[in-house]
């Protein structure tokens, strides 16, 4: 499975959450993590980044770190490529997101186990 990660840089300015999520996913079997080239160079020296267009075209799902506004912004692009999104709320309200920061790993485990409907 190929999973893209798109963070809201104003809500994860130091990329700690993105980096933590990246390393957590890399420990899983059969998962390739895809990052924007600018973010990849900050997160890990061994991670090759790609263009945003390539991320959308090659991802099976994209994890969006931010709030509803971030999710809606990414959704506009995701519809072109027909790629589903998994939102993790880093803001105050997250009506459209699937998980909160406090339970993101639990909810992602459920997603990876096939316990989500797309």
SVG drawing of the C-alpha trace seen along z (x, -y; Angstrom):
<svg xmlns="http://www.w3.org/2000/svg" viewBox="-18 -29 38 36">
<polyline fill="none" stroke="black" stroke-width="0.4" points="0.0,0.0 1.2,-3.5 0.3,-6.2 0.9,-9.9 1.2,-12.3 0.2,-16.0 0.6,-18.2 -0.6,-21.6 2.7,-23.4 1.1,-26.1 -0.3,-23.4 2.8,-21.1 5.5,-23.8 8.4,-21.7 7.1,-18.5 7.3,-16.5 3.8,-15.0 4.5,-14.3 7.9,-12.7 6.4,-10.6 3.7,-9.4 6.2,-8.8 8.4,-6.6 5.4,-4.7 4.1,-3.9 7.6,-2.8 7.7,-0.2 4.6,1.5 5.0,4.2 4.0,3.6 3.6,-0.2 5.5,-2.7 5.2,-6.3 5.2,-9.1 6.1,-12.7 6.5,-16.0 10.2,-16.5 10.5,-19.5 9.0,-17.7 10.9,-14.5 14.3,-16.3 13.5,-17.5 11.9,-14.3 14.5,-11.7 17.8,-11.7 16.8,-8.3 13.3,-9.4 13.0,-10.4 10.3,-12.9 8.2,-13.6 6.0,-16.2 2.6,-16.7 1.1,-15.6 3.0,-12.3 2.0,-11.8 -1.7,-12.1 -1.3,-9.9 0.5,-7.1 -1.0,-7.0 -3.7,-4.5 -4.7,-6.9 -3.4,-10.3 -3.3,-11.1 -4.0,-14.8 -2.7,-16.4 -4.6,-19.5 -8.2,-20.5 -11.3,-20.7 -9.9,-23.5 -6.8,-21.6 -8.8,-18.5 -11.1,-20.4 -8.1,-22.0 -6.5,-18.6 -9.8,-17.1 -10.1,-19.5 -6.9,-17.9 -7.7,-14.4 -10.9,-14.2 -8.9,-14.7 -7.0,-11.5 -9.8,-9.7 -7.6,-9.0 -9.3,-8.7 -8.2,-10.8 -7.8,-10.0 -7.9,-13.2 -6.2,-13.7 -7.4,-16.7 -4.7,-19.0 -7.1,-22.0 -9.9,-22.8 -12.8,-21.4 -12.6,-18.4 -16.0,-17.5 -14.6,-16.0 -11.5,-14.3 -11.5,-10.6 -9.2,-10.9 -7.8,-13.2 -4.1,-13.5 -4.7,-11.7 -6.0,-8.6 -4.4,-8.7 -2.4,-5.5 -5.4,-3.6 -7.6,-4.8 -4.9,-4.2 -4.4,-0.6 -8.1,-0.1 -7.8,-1.6 -4.8,0.6 -6.7,3.6 -9.6,2.9 -12.0,1.6 -12.9,-1.5 -15.3,-2.0 -14.2,-4.2"/>
</svg>
